[in-house]
Amino acid sequence: MAKKKMTFEEALNRLEVIVRQLEDEQLPLEKALEMYVEGVEMGKFCQSALDDAEQRIMVLTASEGGRPVIKEMGDI
């Protein structure tokens, strides 16, 4: 069975749960380390999703010569 691709929101929610558990619970060292590793992975996933979203915010606009030019939203 194929794994369902995690969404940004799911990863962020999981990261929040991990942080709360690491802060609030008395976890055995090995369990805390496992959760820390998972949290780092969720953080990297979230950062990658944010980077992808930033790239998608870029829009194509026509230059004076009619050729497409990529500009950031703030430059328009």
C-alpha positions in Angstrom: 0.0 0.0 0.0 1.4 3.4 -1.0 2.0 6.0 1.7 -0.2 9.1 1.6 1.7 12.2 1.0 1.7 14.4 4.1 0.4 17.9 3.8 2.0 21.0 5.3 -0.8 21.3 7.8 -0.5 17.6 8.9 3.3 18.0 9.3 2.9 21.2 11.3 0.3 19.6 13.5 2.5 16.6 14.1 5.5 18.9 14.9 3.3 20.8 17.4 2.4 17.5 19.1 6.0 16.4 19.3 7.1 19.7 20.8 4.3 19.5 23.4 5.2 15.9 24.3 8.9 16.8 24.6 8.1 19.8 26.8 5.4 18.3 29.0 6.1 14.6 29.5 8.8 12.7 31.3 10.0 10.5 28.4 12.7 7.9 28.4 15.8 9.1 26.7 15.5 6.8 23.7 11.8 7.8 23.1 12.7 11.5 23.4 15.5 11.1 20.9 13.2 9.3 18.5 10.7 12.1 18.8 13.4 14.7 18.4 14.5 13.1 15.1 10.9 13.0 13.9 10.5 16.6 14.8 13.6 17.6 12.8 12.2 15.7 9.8 8.8 17.5 10.2 10.6 20.8 10.5 12.5 20.1 7.3 9.4 19.0 5.5 7.5 22.2 6.6 10.4 24.4 5.5 10.5 22.7 2.1 6.8 23.2 1.7 7.1 26.9 2.5 10.0 27.2 0.1 7.9 25.6 -2.6 4.9 27.9 -1.8 7.2 30.9 -2.1 8.3 29.8 -5.6 4.7 29.3 -6.6 3.9 32.9 -5.6 6.2 34.0 -8.4 4.1 35.1 -11.3 4.7 35.4 -15.1 4.4 38.8 -16.5 5.0 40.0 -20.0 8.0 42.2 -20.6 8.0 45.1 -23.1 9.3 42.7 -25.7 6.5 40.3 -25.1 8.8 37.6 -23.6 7.7 36.1 -20.3 9.6 37.4 -17.2 9.3 36.0 -13.7 8.8 38.6 -11.0 8.2 38.3 -7.3 4.9 39.4 -6.0 6.4 42.4 -4.2 8.0 43.7 -7.5 4.6 44.0 -9.3 
